[in-house]
């Protein structure tokens, strides 16, 4: 462990105390609500030095327009409707002129292109025999170019001109109102062969609303491609946006998982070449992303935009090295996940991807005399990157097909590179048929490490602190590659903190963990929660960023066994309104009834008198009563929901009829709907009509409680029954029991773990008090003598608070405290996070 991992640098005993908000702890005379007791003489498991890391995926415009600081949007004119229905080759570009200039601007894909993998370029047909200039202006990302006075930006462009004397080009930097932010630059494109031209641009003022115009004089045809403006001031001079990279560096991550995520294994697995007709929606294939940037392919990003690959595998490896973190790449397994659920049965293509993975290891680690090691050297890094782990696949929901391919990858890698750890996965959720099947296969095959993913409510994290206590200590190790509580508020961050104590306590099983996703451009959000938020020129850490940073910089080297006692929160019966919903589907509902077990009617509606009892919760879609049934007819509407009734009984039966009329999925029935947004949702025919699932909603998002394969047939009427008995639910589809679950999980608002830093001798006690009442706590360090004074860092605030672009109220504050010892009692206020460090005597 590096010295920087000790937050205060004291060669001392360290006590890390975490709770949810409020004032700083004070001494308490009251009897303790909780006790923490170190087990004398016991020695716990070692903690992996790379226990906590980061996961980068190009989601929420995290790469282009984010970590990769290219200021020109659509610099290569490759945006197409295949990426996003609103895109054209001129997205972000506007034809413009000065001095009466004239011409025509169009994007072209023909044999005059820059190269086969950079297929579209800008064609300017100029008509300026008597002066004036014509060209295009780029709007940049979001509000425009963010530039800083006094800093230099490198402009470059590839161009070819058929004008005999060449074509003069002006580079004009101004904002939307025409005010210059840099002096104009000039260059001349000569010759009808592609040539790269460059010129520095120095900002004369600061703005985040800049524009950049490329204007040409004369006549003839000028072709342009790769119009670029990059800042010189980047993180460690390696081409990444400084403030974003520095926020990642401040976490001191032990690893970087990249490049995804869903974009790794979705779309076509074919190559970007003529033989495959240049498929625009492809799995992330590393060879597309290395070499000179103008030769790299482009791709349709799974999250609905274009992905330029200016940020590629070389840059990921370099960033990992700059952070002092282990690189952990993820390669496609030829079984698509993330709702696509397709297996590619092509042995030759599979073998090509296996060879690509072997070549990737050579690119990372091979000598400069090797084919791919030479490319690494030519790109500027003769030393090996020291790759030790490779993950195969991401969230595949076809366990048999995925695992058959995984074994072939593992066999080939082990044969050539036996020192590489090959990481498998367990599908897209924390439980279910896919999860169980893949874990069984991984155990039977002796897989070294399994990647788990889940995004759940705060209640789930507070109720599952002991998840890994019962895992097989001799089985595969766990890599928790993606997890987060479903919002970006302090209450979510503290639920995550509670869960992290369980990860550390089970460090012999859980070897690595990374919150996800890492970045979100506040103006382009496909997913939340996210760790670091940004706009064109500012960035800020979420409340989870602050909590994660404290954990990641105070890990420890081994667990010190301890136990805690105290109160817990018991579950409540499932009560509330009932609801009807659709997702990308038109559906009809009828004969909705809620009855007691004895048959008393608690609510009913056959829609003979309209739908006056129903209220929109998510006011989307087109709902109306037609032919005595309640219908939603908009197949483009997602996440619609109407509710009725208020069932206060703890035991009841909900019955209804539902018919899918058209669309991509099935239909949904909700129960236990609360005004707070909490609900249960039976999703029939979800995930592109491939799966039935019970989901529990909170904070606008939903976690899977129970899932099974299944589909819904359009035009068929289904009889649905949901039998609720307190916290136990049985579900019936057309009279047959589909499944059941009991949501009786006890919420543990108080959680703890103790770790030890072998280098400094520090003891680190980590406690979470995730409730609205103070926690009077006695800490017994089993006779360890410590100083009475210590330094305390507190994160505090309203549990519903969050950090935003305009305010970051959730920040750590450090003070000095007294009255500490080998046994001491303190009151930890509600809604606070506390790190307390103590010196040993």
N, C-alpha and C positions, 0 to 999 in steps of 0.2 A: 504494500500500500504506500502511495506517495505521501510526503508530508502534507500536501495540500488537501488531502482528504480529511484532515483534522480541522474542524471549523475554526477553532480558536487557537490551535497550536499549543495547548497546555499539555505538558507531560503529567497527566492527571487522570483520576477517575472521571469519566464523563457520564452524566445522566441525561438521557434524551426523553423528555416528557411531552406527549402530544395529546391535546384535547381540542374541543371545538370552541374557540373564541372567548371573548369577555376580558375582564381585567386580569392583571398578572396574579399568579397564585399568592396566597397569604398563609401565614401559619394558622393551624386549625386546632382547636381544643376539643371539637366534637368527636364522637366515636367514628371511626373510619367507615366509609361506604365500601371501600375497596382496600385490599392488601396485595402487595407484590412481595414475594419471598424468593430469594435466591436459594437454590438447592445446594447445600454445602458439599463441596468436593466433586460435584458432577461436572462433566465436561461435554459440551455440545459439539455439533458438527461444524466443520470449517465452512466459511462463506467464500464463494467464488469471488476472486478479485474483479471479475467482470459481471458481478451480480446485477447491476442496473445499467441499462444502456438506453439508446434511442432508436426509434423506428422511423425511417424516412420513406414516405411514399409520395409520389407526385399526385396529391389530392388537394383540393382547395387552392389550386394554382400555387402549390408549394415550390415548384421548380421554376418554370418559366414565369416571370413576373414576381418571383420570390427569391429563393436561395441562389438561383442562377440569375445574375443581375443584368442581363441584357435589357436595355431600355427600349429597344425597338420591338414592338409587338408584330408578329407575323413577318419577321425579317426576311424570310425566304419565300414568301408568297405561297406557302403550302397549305394554308387554311382552306378546308373544303367542307361541303355539306356532310361528307362522311364523318367529320369530326364533330360537327354541330350543325343542326339544320339552318342556323342563322349565318353560317360562315360562307365567305367567298374568298377567292384569291386576293381580293383587295380589302378584306376585313382589317380595320385599323388604319387604312390608307385612304387619302382623299386626293383626287387630281387637283392640281393647283398651278398657278402661273404668276409671273411678275412681268411688268413692263410690256404688257400686251402679248405675252407669249402664248403660243397655241400648240395643240398636239392632241394625241389620243393615247390613253393609258389602258392597257389590258394585260391580263395574266395569260400565259401561254404554256402549254405542255407539248413540245415538239422536239425534233432532232437537234435544235439549236441550244438545248438546255445545258446547264453547267455540268451536270453529270447524271448518270442513270438513276442514282439514288436521291438526287435533288432535282425533282422533275419539273417543277413549275417555276417560271421566272416572270419578271415584269418587262413588258415590251412598250417602249415609248416611241411612237411615230411622231417626229418633231416637224414643225412647220414654222420656223422662225428665221426666214431669210434676211429680215431687216432688223433683227434684234428681239429682245424679250426672251423669256425662259419659261419652260413648261416642265412639269414633273409631278411629284406626289409628296404629300405631307403625312407623316405618321403621328398618330395620337398617343402612342405609348400605352401604358397599362393604367387602368382606372382613370384617375384625373389627368394623367399625363406624365411626362418625364420628370423625375425627381433628381435635381442636380444641386450642387452646393458651390457657392461662390469660392473661387480660387482653386477648385479641383479640376483635374484633367480627365477627359474622356476620350477614348480612342474610337474614332470613326473609321469604318472600313466598308468597302463594297466591291463586289465582283462585277465587272462590266465588260461589254464588247460593243464597238461602234462600227457601222459601215460607212461613216463619213470619211472622205479621203484625208482631211486634215485633222481628224479627231473631233470629239465632242466635248465642249467645255461644260463642266458640272459645278454648280454652287451648292454648298451645304449650309443651309440657313437654320439657325437655332432661334426660335422665338416661342412665346406662349400663345394661347388661343386668341389673345387680344392683339397680337402682332408685336409685343414688346420683346426685344432681343434678350436672350440670356447668355449669348456668346457671340463673338465676332464671326461673320461669315467666313467660310473656307472655300478654296477653289482647287480644282484638279481637272485634268483632261484625260478622257478615256481615248486611247489610241489603238486602232487595229480591231479587226473583227474576230478576235480570239479572246476567250475569257481571261481576264487579268485582274488581280486583286490590287486595289488602290486604297491608301489609308492616309489619314491626316489627324493630328490631335486637335481636340476642341476643348478650350479652357473656359469654364463657366465664369461669367462676370457678375452674376447674381444668383441667389438661391431661390428656387421655386420648385413646387411639386406639380406644376401644370404646364410643363414645357412641351413643345412640339419640335419636330425635326423635318425640314423639307429638303428634298433632293431635286434640284431643278437643272434642266439642261437647255443649252442654246443650240442654234444652228438647225440644220435639217437632217433628214435621214432617220435611221432606226438605231435607237440605243437600247440595249438589253441590260437589265440589272438583276442581280441576285445577292442574297446574303448581305442586306443592308444592316449594318451593325453599329451600335454605340455602347461601349462597355466602359465602366469606371476602371481607372487604374488602381484606385484605393480599394483593395479587396482583402479578404481574410488571409493573412500570411502570404499575400501576393499570389494566391493560387486560384483566383477567379471567382470566389464566392462572396455574396453580399455580406459585408463585414458585421453589421449589427445582428443579423440573424445567426451567423456562424458563432459570434461571440456569446450569444445567449445559450447556444448548445454547448459551447466549450465550458461555460460557467457551471454546467451540470456535472462536469468531469465524468462523462459516460465511459463505461467499461467496454461497450461495443456499439457498433452502428449496424442495424439491420436495414437492408436496402435491396432492390428498388421498390418493393411492395411485398404484400398487398395484392389487391384484386387485379391490378394492371399486369402482374407477372404472368398470370395463367388464364387470361380471358382472351377471346377472339381467336383468330387463326394462328396456327403454329408454323405456318409456312414462312419461307424467306421473303424478304422484300426484293423481288427480282421479277424479270419478265416471265420466267417459267411459271411463276405463281400469280401473274397479273398484278403485281405490286399491291398486295392486300394492305388496306389502310388501318384496319383494326386487328392488331396482332398482339400476341403475348410479348412481353419484354424480353428481347433476345440481345445478349450483351454485345455481340459483334456488330450490331447496328449502331452502337453508341461510342465506339472508339475510333482512333485515327483523326485526321484533320476534320474540323467541325463541318466544313462545307461538303464533306463526303459522307457524313452520317445520314442515316435514314430519318424519316419523320414517321409519326404514328398517330392514330386516333387513341387518345387517352380514354380509358374505361370510364372516367368520371365526366366525360362530356365535353372535352376540348382537345386542342391539338397539343402534341408533345414533341418538342423539337429535338431532343437528345443532345442539346448543347451541354447539359449536365448528364454525363454518362458514367460508365464503369470506372474509367481512369480517375475521374473527378471524385467519385465516391470513395475509391481506395485512398486517394490523396487526402481527402477530408478526414477519413478515419485515422490516418497516420498523423495528421496535424492535431487531432484531438487526443492522441495517445490511446485510441480505442481499437478494439479488435474488429476487423471487417467481417460482416456475416451476410454474404449475398444469398438471394433466393432465386432459383432457376425454375422454369416451367416444367411440369411433369407430364404434359400433354393430356391432362384431364382438367377441363375448365371448371372453375368454381364460381363463387359469388353470384349464384342464381342461374348460371348458364348450364352447368351440369351436363357436359358432353365429354365423351371419351374419344380420342383420336386413335382409330385402329389402323396404324400405318407403321409397320415394323421398321421400314427404311427411315422414315421421318423420326421415329423414336431414337434410332441409333445415331442419327445426325445430331439430335439434341444432347444425347449422352456424350458424343465426341466434343460438342461445343462446351460442355461442362468440364471435360478434361482439359480442353484448350484454355478455358477460363483459369483453371488452377495454374497452368503453365504461364499464362499472362501475369498472374499475381506473383508467382514464386519462381518461375523458371529462369535459367541463366540467360544472359543476353545473347548467347549463341543459339538459343532455341528460336523457333519461328515467332512465338507469341511473346517470349521474353525480349526479343529484339524490338517488337512493336512498343512494349513498355518503355524500353530504353529510348527509342526514337521519340516517344511522347514526353520524355524528360525525366524518367525515373529508372536509372539502371539498377538500383538496389531492389531486391524483392520486397513485396509488401507484407509478407509473412502471413498469408491466409491459412487459417487452421480449421474453419468450419464452413460448410456449404449446406444450405437448406434446399430441399427438393419439394416444390409445390407449396400451395397456399389455400387452405380452407376448401379442399376438394370434398364434394358431397357424394362421390361415388367410390366408396371405400375399396371395393374389390379391384376396380380398374386402376385406381390411384396406387394402391399398394403393390400391385404387380409391376407397375412401372418403377416405383420407388426402389424395389429390390434390384432391378436391373441397373439403375443409376448407382446404387450403393456397391453392387458387385464390381462394376467397372472402375469406380473411384478407388475402392479398396485394393484392387489389383495393381493400379499404377501409383496411387498416392495413399498408402496405408495409414499415414499419419493424419489424414483429414477426417474430422468428425462429420458424418452425414446426418442431417437433421430431418426427421419425418414430421408429420403433423397429425392432429386428431379432428380435423374438420372445422366447421364454422361456429361451433358453440360449445358451451361448457358441459353439455350432457346430450343424451338422445341416442338414436340408433346408430348414426354415423360415428359419433364419439365412441360409443361402446365397441363398435366393430373395429375401428382403427386402433384403439388402445389394445384390444385383444391381439390384433395382428402384430402390433409393434412389440408387445411383450413376448409373443411366441417367437418372433424373429430376432430377439436380442438387440433391438435398435438402441443406439446410444442415447438419443435425445429426441423428445417429442414436443412439438410446438403447439401450445394451446392458445386459443383466442376467445375472448368474450367481452361484451359490452353490456353492463347490467345496471340496475337501479342502485341507489345508495343502500336501500334496505338489503339487497342481495349481498353486497360486500360486507355489511355489518353482520349479516347472518351466516357468513361462510368463512369466517376467520380460520376455522379448523379444517378447511377443505383438504389440505395436503397432509394433515396429521395421520390419515389412514392409508396414504399411498404406500405401495410396496417399496421398501427401502432398497431392495436389490434389483428393482426393475429399471426401465429407462428413466433418465433424468428429464425434468420438465423445463422447457423454455417457454415462459409466458410471453409470447411475442407481441400480443396486442391485448390491452385491457384498458378500460376506463369506466367510470361511473357516468350515467347518461345525462350529463349537463356540465356546465362550466362554473358552477357556484361553489362557494366555500363548503357547503354541506356535502357536495360531491367529493371534494378534495380530501375532506377528513374521513369520509367513508373509505376512500382509497388508502389513506394513511393507516387506518385500522387494518385493512386487508394486508398491507405490506408488512405489518408485524408478523402475520401468519406466514408470509413468504419467507421472511428471515428465520423464523423459528424452525421452518422446514427446509433450511438451506442445503441439507443433504439430498433433498429431492428437487427442489426448485433451484436451478443453477443460474438462471438468467431471467430477467423480466424487463419489459419496456412498455411504458404508457404509449398510447396511440390515439390518433395520429399526432405528428410532431408540429406541423405548421398549418396555418389557415390565413389566407388573404381575406381580410374582413369584407371586401367587396365581391368575393367569389367563393362562397362557402357551399361545398357539396356534403359536408359531414361535420357534425359537432357531437361531442366536445373535442377540443384541440388544445395542445400544450402551449404553443407560442403563436400569437396573433400579430399581424402586421398590415400596414398599408404601403404606399410607395416609398415613404421615407421614415416611418416610425415602426417600432415593434414593442410589444409588451407581453409579459408572461401572465398566463392565467393563474388563478388561485392554485390550481393543481401544479403549475410550474413551480411556484414557491414551495409547496410541500414536497414535491419530487426532488427539488434541489437540496433541501435539507436532508432528506434521506440519502440521496445519492452521494453527498459529500461527507456523510457520517455513517458508513456502512459497518465497519468492524471486520475482524478477521475470522471470528468464530462465535458461535452462539453459547451463551452462559445459561444453562437450564434454570428456569424459574417458573413459578406458578402464581396465578392471580385468583382472588375470590371476590365476589360482590354481586350486586343485583343485575338482572337482565330484564328485557321487555318481552312479555308474552304476546303471541299472535292474536289478532282479532278475527271474528267470523267474517265471512264474505257477504257483505250487504251493499245495497245501493241500487241505482237505476239499471235498466236493461237497455241494450243498444243494438242498432243495425248499421252495417257498414259495407263499403265496397272499396276495391283497389283495382283500378284499371279494368273494371268490369261493369256491365249493366246487369242488374239483378232485381228480382221481385220477392217481396215478403208478404206473408199472410198468416192469420190465425195465431197471433202472438198471445200467449197465456202464461201467467205465473200463478201457481197454486201451492197451497201448503201440502205437506205429505198426506193430510187427511182429505184433501180435495177442495178446501175453501179457496175461492178465487181471490187473489191478491192484486191482480192486474190482468186486463184482457183488452184486445183490440183486433177486430176483424176488418177494420178500415171501411166498414159500410157507411160510417158517418164522416169520412175523411181522415186526416192525419193530425187532428187538432191536439192530440195528447203528446205529440212528438216535438222535441226541441233540437235544433242543430247544435252539435258540440264542435265539430269541425265543419264549418259551413261551406262545403265544397260539393260539387256534383249537382244534378238536376233531379230532385225528389218530387214525386207527385203520386196521387192515388189514381190508378188506371184499372178499370174492370175489377174493382174491389180488392186490389192488391197495392201495396206501397212499393213504388219502383224508383230506382235510381238509374237513369238511362245514359249518363255520360261516361263512355268507356275510357276517356282520357283522364278522368278525375281520380286522384290518388288520396287515400286516407280520409274518406268521407265518414261521418259518424253522426247519427241522430239517436237521441235517448228518450226514454219515457219511464214513468213510474218512479217510486222510491221504496224499494223493498227493504223494510227494517227487520223482517223475520230472519232468523239465522238458518232455518231449514225451509227450502222451497224447491219447486221444479219449474223450469222455464221450457216451454215447448213452442214451436213455430214451424212454418213451412217456408222453404227458401228455394228459389229457382235462378240459376245463372241463365241470362239471356244471350249475352255475347261478351267478348273481351278476352284479355290475356290471362286472367286469374279466376278465382272462384268467388266466394262471398265470406262475410265475417259476421259473427254474432258476439256481442259484448254483454257482460254481466258484472255486477259489483262496481258499477261506474260511479265514481265520486266526483264532487265538485272540484276537488284538488287536482283532478286529471288522472288519478289512479283508476285502474280498471283491469279486468281480465277479458281476453279476446280470443275466441275460437276462430282461427284463420283456416278456412277450408279451401284448398286449391291455391295456396300462396306460392311464392317463389316460381312464378311462371307456370302455375298449375302443376307443380310437382310434389307438393308437401302439404300436409295438414299439421297444424300446431296450435297449442295453447300458448299465448303470450301474455305477460303481465306488464302493464304500462305504468309509468311514472315519469313525471317531468317531460312529457311529450315524446318519450321513446319507450320501446318495448323490449323485454327480454324473453327468450323462449323458456317455457316451463316444461313442455312436453311436445315432441315432434315425431311424426311418422310419415313415410312416403304416402302420397295419395293425390288424386285429381278429382275434379268436378266436371260432369258432363253438361254441356249447354242444353237447355230445354227440359232437363229432368228435374222434377220437384223432389226435394229431399225433406224428410221429416227429422227435425232436430229436437233433442231433449238434453237439457243440462240439469243435473240433479245436484243441488248444493245442500250439504249438511255441515254447517259450521265452517270449518276450514277444509273439508274434504269435498271433492267434486268428481262426479262420474258423468261421462259424456256418451251420448247414444246417437248414432247415425242410422236412420231407417230401421230403428228397432234393435240394432246390434250395438253392444257396448264397444265404443272405439277406444276408450282409455279412461284413466282416472289419475288424480293427483291429490296430494294433501299439502297445503301451504301452511304448515304449522311451524315454520322456522322461527326459532327464538332470535331476537335481535340482541346482539351483544354490543352495547354502546361503549364498553370499556375493554380495551385490548392492550396487550403489552408483549414486548420481547426485550431480552437483554443480550447485547453482544460485547465482544472484547477486542480491543485494538492491541495486537501483540507488539507492535513497534513502540507505542507510547505507554503501554500499560493501562490505557483508559478503559473503563467500564462504561458502556452506553446502555442506559435503560430507556426504552421507548414505550410510551403509554398513549393511548387514544381515549379521550372522553367525548364520545359523539352523542351528546344529549343536551337538553336544555336546562339541566340542573347541575350544580357543582358536584365534583367528585372529591370527597375527603378521602385521602389515600395515605396509607402507611407503607413505606418502602423499607424493606429489611434486606440489607446487602450482605447478610450472613457473616457479620463481624468485620467486614472490610472497613478500615479506618480511613475517613476522608476529612478534608478541611471543612470548617463550618461555613466558609464563604465560597460561592461559586458564581459563574456567569450564566445568565439565562437569556435565551432567545425565544420570543413569543410571536406567533401569528394569531391575530385575533380579528373579529368582526362579526357582523350579522351573518348567520349561516346562509342567507339568501343573497349575499353580496357577491359580486364578481368584478374582476379587473377588466377595464375597457380602454378604448382608445383615448377617452377623455379623462379617465380617472383610474388609478390603481390603488384602491384603498387597502388591499390585502398585501401587506409587506411585513417581513420579520423585524422585530425591535429587540435589541439586546440591553440587558441591565445586569447589575450585581445583586445577588441575594445572600442572606445569611441564615443561620439556624439549621444547617445541614449536618449530617453525621452518618454513621453506619446504619442507624435506624432513624428515620424521621417521618413526620406526618405533615402533609401539605394539602391544601384545598385547591384543586384545579378548576378554574371557572368554566362555565359552559361556553362552548363555541370558541375554544382557544387551542393553539398548538404551542407547546413549550419545549424548548431544548435547554436542559440544565447540565452544565459541566462542573465537575468537582475535582479538585486536586487531591491526590493521595498523600497521606502522611508517612 
